Amino acid sequence: MGHNRMGSLGVASWPLHMIMLILFSTLVALMRREWSHCTPATRRFITLAITILVLSILVIGYGNSLSQTGD
């Protein structure tokens, strides 16, 4: 699995791995236009969910960098 090859990320590797799987599968679905017939409310929800996932990657990465520097 990919989380074994993430090196020094430690405990953060599993959530990052799962988030990347979700983001990639959603991007593929968007490129294949699987969401083309959904309602505008659903599109807003997908956009919100992707935004939250990207922000969570940033938070996990920042927290991991803090733990590596010892702050």
C-alpha positions as a Markdown table, in Angstrom:
| # | Residue | x | y | z |
|---|---|---|---|---|
| 1 | Met | 0.0 | 0.0 | 0.0 |
| 2 | Gly | 1.1 | 3.6 | -0.6 |
| 3 | His | 1.1 | 4.5 | 3.1 |
| 4 | Asn | 4.0 | 2.2 | 3.7 |
| 5 | Arg | 6.2 | 4.3 | 1.3 |
| 6 | Met | 5.4 | 7.7 | 2.8 |
| 7 | Gly | 8.6 | 7.7 | 4.9 |
| 8 | Ser | 8.8 | 10.0 | 7.9 |
| 9 | Leu | 5.1 | 11.0 | 7.9 |
| 10 | Gly | 4.4 | 8.4 | 10.6 |
| 11 | Val | 0.9 | 8.3 | 11.9 |
| 12 | Ala | -0.2 | 11.0 | 9.4 |
| 13 | Ser | 0.4 | 8.7 | 6.5 |
| 14 | Trp | -2.8 | 6.7 | 6.8 |
| 15 | Pro | -5.2 | 9.7 | 6.8 |
| 16 | Leu | -3.2 | 11.3 | 3.9 |
| 17 | His | -3.4 | 8.1 | 1.9 |
| 18 | Met | -7.2 | 7.9 | 2.4 |
| 19 | Ile | -7.7 | 11.6 | 1.5 |
| 20 | Met | -5.7 | 11.2 | -1.6 |
| 21 | Leu | -7.7 | 8.2 | -2.7 |
| 22 | Ile | -10.9 | 10.1 | -2.2 |
| 23 | Leu | -9.6 | 13.2 | -4.0 |
| 24 | Phe | -8.3 | 11.1 | -6.9 |
| 25 | Ser | -11.5 | 9.1 | -7.4 |
| 26 | Thr | -13.6 | 12.3 | -7.2 |
| 27 | Leu | -11.3 | 14.0 | -9.8 |
| 28 | Val | -11.7 | 11.0 | -12.1 |
| 29 | Ala | -15.4 | 11.1 | -11.7 |
| 30 | Leu | -15.5 | 14.8 | -12.5 |
| 31 | Met | -13.3 | 14.3 | -15.6 |
| 32 | Arg | -15.6 | 11.5 | -16.8 |
| 33 | Arg | -18.6 | 13.7 | -16.2 |
| 34 | Glu | -20.2 | 11.3 | -13.8 |
| 35 | Trp | -21.5 | 14.3 | -11.9 |
| 36 | Ser | -22.8 | 16.2 | -14.9 |
| 37 | His | -26.5 | 15.6 | -14.2 |
| 38 | Cys | -26.5 | 16.3 | -10.5 |
| 39 | Thr | -28.2 | 19.3 | -8.9 |
| 40 | Pro | -26.4 | 22.6 | -8.1 |
| 41 | Ala | -26.8 | 21.8 | -4.4 |
| 42 | Thr | -24.9 | 18.5 | -4.9 |
| 43 | Arg | -22.2 | 20.3 | -6.8 |
| 44 | Arg | -21.8 | 22.8 | -4.0 |
| 45 | Phe | -21.6 | 19.9 | -1.5 |
| 46 | Ile | -18.9 | 18.2 | -3.6 |
| 47 | Thr | -16.9 | 21.5 | -3.8 |
| 48 | Leu | -17.2 | 21.9 | -0.1 |
| 49 | Ala | -16.1 | 18.4 | 0.6 |
| 50 | Ile | -13.1 | 18.7 | -1.7 |
| 51 | Thr | -12.2 | 22.0 | 0.0 |
| 52 | Ile | -12.4 | 20.4 | 3.4 |
| 53 | Leu | -10.2 | 17.5 | 2.3 |
| 54 | Val | -7.5 | 19.8 | 0.8 |
| 55 | Leu | -7.6 | 21.9 | 4.0 |
| 56 | Ser | -7.2 | 18.8 | 6.1 |
| 57 | Ile | -4.1 | 17.8 | 4.1 |
| 58 | Leu | -2.6 | 21.2 | 4.9 |
| 59 | Val | -3.4 | 20.9 | 8.6 |
| 60 | Ile | -2.0 | 17.4 | 8.8 |
| 61 | Gly | 1.1 | 18.4 | 7.0 |
| 62 | Tyr | 1.6 | 21.5 | 9.2 |
| 63 | Gly | 1.0 | 19.4 | 12.3 |
| 64 | Asn | 3.5 | 16.8 | 11.1 |
| 65 | Ser | 6.1 | 19.5 | 10.3 |
| 66 | Leu | 5.7 | 20.9 | 13.9 |
| 67 | Ser | 6.3 | 17.4 | 15.4 |
| 68 | Gln | 9.4 | 16.9 | 13.3 |
| 69 | Thr | 11.0 | 20.3 | 14.3 |
| 70 | Gly | 10.2 | 19.7 | 18.0 |
| 71 | Asp | 8.1 | 22.8 | 18.5 |
